[in-house]
Amino acid sequence: MALGKFGYYNPDKPLENRLTDMGPRHYWQYFPPIIKKNYGKWLYHEVLEPGVLVHVSETGDRCYTVRVGGARLMSVEHIREICDIADKYCDGYLRFTTRNCVEFMTDSEEKAKALKEDLMSRKFPAGSHKFPVGGTGKSITNIVHTQGWIHCHTPAIDASGIVKSVMDELWDYFRNMTLPAKVRVALACCLNMCGAVHCSDIAILGYHRKPPVIDDEVIDKVCELPLVVAACPTGAVGIAKTKEGRGTVRIKEERCMFCGNCYTMCMATPLADAEGDCVVILAGGKISNRGTPPKFSKVVVPALPSNPPRWPEVVQTVKKIVEVYAANANKYERLGDWAERIGWERFFEKCGLTFTEHLLDDYRLAYDTYRTTTQFKFTEDAWEVSRQVKGI
């Protein structure tokens, strides 16, 4: 037998004393005691007030949850403060949601009330809330977003800055449940879409509009050219030679979709451009199966300028869509369901957006077919666009 790190290894019985489950620890050991006790016994849950939920078990136990909006990128000091709050009110237990919220759970309504008061009293030096309570029920949920300028190497726009600017204007919709239904907002800083913008009620997408710039002076010194070619998903990159005979690459611009994969492989093919990079707004997506099937988001604004530090054009466009939706949709009707009920052309008209035949469908010759159903609802703008497309 051979003595291994964890004991003796028997070649005749290779599975004897074999260690398994050496990856992430099992989630069970991180459950709060009340969750372990009532696992599989929960009857229902209610939203008591914005940001505060209660789950009721068949045993009579109640678990109170206070949800706060969290940041996508957190400092160590901020995380330590979150842990201190959990230690004080929740026996050290908390959880992060998929939309970057932090949920504090306790078995006492009194603790939940004291916890909420404590959370809302904590502010940054500039005056904004460190732990804003809300995002439940018929409200705007916390914006899920990507890294942006802070970390990502191929962003067309910032992420954290735009999210902060947008949520400053939509704050009342986050902390109150006054919308017809839940509205999920997402942001991705480039069209690789790490931010799930393809299925959100409102989505903000950074978009490169110019192909990469090739630095012929250094590309053959710092990059492996075959890897740059292989990284392109559309075959837009090809090997070439400079006038001096050095190796380089060239971009077939008609094939380039501005994804930045080549820059991921080679720093000598930068893609960021202050003039060309823009912000695209999408709307109408959802993952929920309630009422209607899941939907993909649709492009509703093809290009807005990226104007830091407060991105006024983006903020006002998103705010306008939310306000029009809030004023016109039926109860429990998601944004995409409302747009389909009234007709997408009417959606553009009500939101003050310019509609063209290029926005709703992106497959070839779609404009020959997508206006042929009896469900199509004409507006004056849509009728004029239709006449132009058909050459009337």
LINVENLIN-V471014 format. One line per field, one symbol per residue. ss: DSSP state (a for helix, b for strand, c for the rest). phi: phi as a letter, one per 20 degrees, with the letter a starting at -180 (. if undefined). A space follows every 10 residues. Layout:
ss=???
phi=???
//
This chain:
ss=cbbbccbbbc cccccccccc ccccccaaaa ccaaaaaccc cbbbbbbbbc cbbbbbbccc cbbbbbbbbc cccccaaaaa aaaaaaaaac cccbbbcccc bbbbbbccaa aaaaaaaaaa acbcccccbc ccbccccccb cccbbccaaa ccccccccca aaaaaaaaac aaaaaccccc ccbcbbbbcc ccccccaaac cbbbbbbccc ccccccccaa aaccaaaaaa acccccbbbb bcccccbbbb bccccccccc aaaaaccccc cccccccbbb bbbccbcccc ccccbccbbb bbbbbccccc caaaaaaaaa aaaaaaaacc ccccaaaaaa aacaaaaaaa accccccccc cccccaaacc ccccccccca aaaaaaaaaa cc
phi=.dedfdpfdd ffcfefmfec leegfffgfd ffgffffdgm dfeaccefag ncccddefen fcdecddcfd efddffffff fgffffffdc lnebbdefdm eddddbecff ffffffffff eecfgfofff cfeqndmece fgfebeemff cfecfecfdg fffffffged gffeecddef bfcddccceb fflfelffbd gccdcecedc ffeeeffcgf edceggffff fffdmedcfb cefenefbcc deffdfdmen fffgebfecf dfbfeefbdd ddbneadfef ncfgcefdfd cfacfedfec lfffffffff ffffffecff fmefgfffff fenfffgfff emdedcfeee cdefmfffcf ddefefdfcf fffffffffe me
//
